[in-house]
Amino acid sequence: QRLRHFEETVSKVEGERRDAFGLLSGQIDAMRTGTERVSAEAAKLVNALRNAPKARGRWAEQQLKNVLETCGLSEHCDFQTEVSVRDDEGTRLRPDVVVRVLGGQWLVIEAKVSLNDYQDAFGTTDDDQRGTHLSAHAAAIKSHVNALGSKAYWSQFEDAPDYVVMFIPGEHFLSAALENDPGLWDFAFDKKVLLATPTNLIAIARTVAAVWRQERLAKE
């Protein structure tokens, strides 16, 4: 009887093991399929960002909008997108985002991303080539700073501070450029451009959101 009971127990455990193994195999297959799908979509995204400047720009703008909304700011209420203005020469300018600050002031933000040289730098195993690509990456960010500073948004918006925020949608993009060109911060500041990544833009946006909450509470 004990042998029979032992045999039944072993058979039951073996059956449960087979069922569990089958379930695990199914989950592994599903995970592999999902990973392959994610990899394919990631490759498509990388190709789109590398080869389509407009797609790269839209991605950066969406990242900027996500940061602002995550911090509690609402579009059309606390900030506006694609506001069109004209400079003194009649040229139409359209910043990515204009944030409304307490007191009737406006904070102008534009999203810029330099991706190709950065990817080339970390896609090579040759140190000399990596240095060359990082230098080109830093130069591309400098070019964005020059172009943004020349727009002089502070003269197009009333009660706007005399600088513009340049949002770079990734800490690693800016840190790689600063590693190659430590004077990039000062260069941008001289052009009245404040470099911002998601981390410090979150601090700015949360401060603005907190001030607006205090203002609403005071009115109520």
Salt bridges, closest charged atoms under 4 A:
GLU14 OE2 - ARG17 NH2 2.66
GLU14 OE2 - ARG18 NH1 3.80
ASP29 OD1 - ARG32 NH1 3.05
GLU41 OE2 - LYS44 NZ 3.73
GLU75 OE1 - LYS65 NZ 2.80
GLU75 OE2 - HIS76 NE2 3.95
ASP78 OD1 - ARG216 NH2 3.00
GLU110 OE1 - LYS112 NZ 3.24
GLU110 OE2 - LYS151 NZ 3.29
ASP120 OD1 - ARG50 NH2 3.20
ASP127 OD1 - ARG130 NH1 2.95
ASP181 OD2 - LYS142 NZ 3.21
